[in-house]
Amino acid sequence: MGRPPLDIKLTSVRLNSSARERIVRLVGQGGMAEFIREAVEKELKRREQSLRRQGDPPSDP
């Protein structure tokens, strides 16, 4: 039996060389994807909470 699907889609992100190098220094080349996923999730939660505080429902993409 194989691993269950992770429901993850490949998404390319363009970073300037400085940001990319800073991430690699912190987490290594192999940790970049996880770092970016965690950063995106954290920012999504922050923005969603901000919208709720303003009383606006989140908009559909």
C-alpha positions in Angstrom: 0.0 0.0 0.0 1.2 3.5 -0.9 1.0 6.7 1.0 -2.4 8.5 0.9 -2.7 11.5 -1.4 -1.6 14.8 0.3 -4.0 17.1 -1.6 -1.0 19.3 -2.6 -0.7 21.0 -5.9 2.6 22.2 -7.4 2.7 26.0 -7.3 5.7 28.0 -8.6 6.7 31.1 -6.7 9.2 33.7 -7.8 11.4 35.0 -5.0 14.2 37.6 -5.3 17.6 36.1 -4.7 18.0 37.8 -1.4 14.8 36.3 0.1 15.7 32.9 -1.4 19.2 32.9 0.1 17.8 34.0 3.5 15.4 31.1 3.5 18.1 28.6 2.5 20.4 29.9 5.2 17.7 29.4 7.8 16.2 26.0 6.8 18.5 24.6 4.1 17.6 23.8 0.5 15.5 20.8 1.5 13.4 22.8 4.0 12.3 25.6 1.6 9.0 24.2 0.5 7.9 23.5 4.1 9.0 26.9 5.2 7.0 28.6 2.4 3.9 26.5 3.1 4.1 27.4 6.8 4.6 31.1 6.0 1.6 31.1 3.6 -0.6 29.4 6.1 0.4 31.9 8.9 -0.3 34.9 6.6 -3.6 33.5 5.5 -4.7 33.1 9.1 -3.5 36.6 10.0 -5.4 38.2 7.1 -8.6 36.1 7.7 -8.6 37.2 11.4 -8.1 40.8 10.3 -11.1 40.6 8.0 -13.2 39.0 10.8 -12.3 41.8 13.1 -13.4 44.3 10.5 -16.7 42.4 10.1 -16.1 41.6 6.5 -16.6 38.0 5.4 -13.7 36.6 3.4 -14.2 36.8 -0.3 -14.1 33.8 -2.6 -11.0 33.5 -4.8 
